[in-house]
Amino acid sequence: MIRINLLPFRAARKKENIKRQITVYVLVAFLLLSGMAYYFIRLSSQLADLKKEEKDVRAELITYDKTIKRIQDLEKKIKEIKVKLDVIKGLEKNKTGPVHLLDEISKAVPKDKLWLTSLTESRGILNMSGTAMDNETVALFMTNLEKSSFIKTVDLKSVKLQNLSDYKLRVSNFDMQCRTYAFEEKKPRPKQKSKRR
């Protein structure tokens, strides 16, 4: 009977299996490390790009901040100028308002038939006293005043007939009150309801 010693063959086979497993293990480890290195490099590149973009955006924001600050300064100046213009318009209106009112009154006075002796204005109330040739002249004066664009209402307070014996004339002394558009009363604020808890 022939005896064959298979131990060296088995040992060689075992060594070859171990070498193959080590080779597969090293290859898998190499591929895994290569994949991780590639992914790391790619992420590092993206991170560097994002950091550069962030830096650019921050630099752009700084320029926008300067622009926004300039815009806010300009808006502040515009508001100040508007307030000043409103004050100037108010002063011009107050300056020319009485002139126009007096012009309207002088146009409303019937010539050579009516004379004003007193004229006062306070907070939109115009009080006038004067003398007219007759009651019809007073009525005409009131009608002319009502046509004026500066006077809202005309109220006759009193009319008294007076005899001027030196001139043999009878004249009408009158007192009237007018409301003008120059003064507007402040509207009362609506009362707020108190909240109960």
Long-range contacts (C-beta under 8 A, 24 or more apart in sequence): 97-150, 97-182, 98-182, 100-150, 101-126, 101-150, 101-151, 101-180, 101-182, 104-145, 104-148, 104-149, 104-150, 104-151, 105-145, 105-148, 107-144, 107-148, 108-141, 108-144, 108-145, 108-147, 108-148, 109-141, 109-144, 110-137, 110-140, 110-141, 110-144, 113-137, 114-138, 114-141, 121-180, 121-182, 123-183, 124-179, 124-180, 124-181, 124-182, 124-183, 124-184, 124-185, 125-177, 125-178, 125-179, 125-180, 125-183, 126-151, 126-177, 126-178, 126-179, 126-180, 127-175, 127-176, 127-177, 128-175, 128-176, 128-177, 128-178, 129-173, 129-174, 129-175, 129-176, 130-173, 130-174, 131-162, 131-171, 131-172, 131-173, 131-174, 132-171, 132-172, 132-174, 133-169, 133-171, 133-172, 134-170, 134-171, 134-172, 135-159, 135-172, 137-172, 138-172, 138-174, 142-176, 145-178, 149-181, 150-180, 150-181, 150-182, 151-178, 151-179, 151-180, 151-181, 152-178, 152-179, 152-180, 152-181, 153-178, 153-179, 154-178
